[in-house]
Structures are given as structure tokens and as C-alpha cells.
């Protein structure tokens, strides 16, 4: 009976979390947070950060700056030089961000998982079956950034960024509770598909940053572009952004405001690095996947 009461209490807490973060006007809350976070007032920033620390383990010890003019400046803070060593082995694709590893593994018949019992289509996530095709039967990793984490994402390897597709969408929370309750959640949220071709092997790789509630913007440094979450107005269909930008492994590509998710895709032959499993905390620059060996590799044309 005692075990049952604890289980019922846990379910009640999950219900409350889900209601508080998803059954509110998500678009309005996100717009409000975006506006509030950019108010430039050092004392308001200090107060907001103090409140923030009551709810999360925010560690600013690695940050370049220790004083912030706005809450936004703290969200998108840079780290001290050398705080994130980048694995230089050319056979390794590194994590683009600090994160907790979520669902990961193989893309099977064009489908992957957001949580147990909740499959979704890669084509739906990419917004185009042709752009998802290179990753059929490939490898994927879901990387969830919490609000307290470093919010920048970086190049996972030396590469050329060839295309970005921005898809407007909702702002469902992307925490584990929501992932177990909302089908196709990542496919519903605001997101951008960043397509790269690795410099030396020619393999295609994709990063899909997915926005979430209270995430008011996505900055793409390599395009000098700020993609806002458009509230309340939307446009239908994807916004295609062709480009040709060479980046180096570990190079800063941009940031989220607040925290969210990056889903990494690689083609067949790539395998997860040892220790990359669901629930693992990983840092930007650590090994995420291993490139195919010479016998497995098929150079992209």
C-alpha cells in the first residue's frame, strides 16, 4: 500500500508539472519571457538570477562574465577559454552542446523515438522526406539542454553548412514528462534543421535545434541571423535558407535562449561512442559518435 501511495503521489506531481508548463498559454508565456529577459537592468538581472537559482542548479563559475545587464545575457553567457576541450580525433563526431542524452540509437525504417512507446517520423521532423533520406537507418541522439546549462551549440566536426530549414511551430515543454504524453512533440515545436557535410569524409550530418516553452529565440551565428518564435503570428510551410559556410570542429554556431533540445543525425555506418546512453550528462566537445571505418565508409558525392 505504501509503494502505491508513493506512486500515486509521483503521478500527481507529474500531472501538476505537465499542467503548469503545457496547459498555460504557451505562446504568450514565451513571448513574455523573451521580452522580460532582455530588460537591461543589472539589479533586476541579479534578482532574477537569484530566483532562478531557487529552482535549478545554476553554476556560473565557468562563465566569462560574472555580472549581467539582463537575464538574457546570463542565458546566453559565454564560457571561459578552455572550459570545453574539444575531442580532436577526426574519427569522432563531438557533442554540439552540453546536454542530458535522451532517446538515441538507430533510425529504423524512417522512424525514431522521443520516449518509450512514442515513435515519430524523421521526414516529419525535417519537414521534407528527401532531406531526411540520408539518415534512414542511420544514427541519432537527442540532447536535452536544461535551463541552467550552457546554451550555445557548436560544430560537431569540420564541415560545410549547406542548408538551414526553419519551421515555425508550437512551444511545448520538452522535458521527459511531456515527451511521455505528447505524441510527435518535436515535430510540433518550432525548430531549424541545419544540414552539414563533413569536410574530409563528405558524410552528411544534421543538427535540429528544437525550441520549447520560454525559448524566445534561436541565434544562428554563421548566418548572422536571429530566428524569433513568431507569436502570435505564423507562416505556413518551411522557410528555406540555403548557405555555404565552412566551420571548424567546436566552432560556436549559435545559441538558444533559456534551454531546449538538439537532435543530431548521422548516416548509416556511424555508431554511438562508448558511454553515450540515455540519461548520461555530456558536455560540448566530448565524443558523441564515431565515423564509419574505411570498410564501412561510403563517401558522399
Number of C-alpha atoms within 10 A of each C-alpha: 6 7 8 9 10 11 12 12 12 12 12 12 12 15 13 13 15 19 12 10 19 16 11 12 11 19 23 14 18 21 20 13 19 21 12 15 23 14 15 15 14 14 13 17 23 17 13 14 17 12 11 15 13 9 10 12 12 16 11 16 10 16 16 13 14 10 14 19 17 21 27 20 18 24 22 19 22 17 16 12 10 8 12 16 12 20 20 15 11 14 16 22 28 26 27 30 28 24 25 21 22 22 20 22 19 24 22 15 11 18 16 22 23 21 19 9 10 15 13 19 19 24 18 16 24 23 19 13 15 10 15 20 15 18 23 21 19 20 23 27 27 23 27 27 24 20 20 18 24 28 24 25 23 22 26 33 29 20 23 20 24 16 17 22 21 20 25 24 23 22 27 24 23 26 18 14 14 20 19 15 13 16 16 17 22 27 20 19 22 24 28 26 25 21 21 26 20 21 16 11 18 16 22 22 23 26 24 22 25 28 31 30 26 26 25 26 21 23 19 20 13 16 16 10 11 13 15 15 27 17 16 8 8 12 10 8 12 16 13 13 13 14 14 12 13 16 21 16 20 24 18 19 19 20 23 25 26 28 27 24 26 27 22 23 28 26 24 20 16 23 20 20 16 10 11 19 18 15 13 13 16 21 20 24 25 22 24 26 24 19 21 18 11 8 7 11 15 15 11 11 7
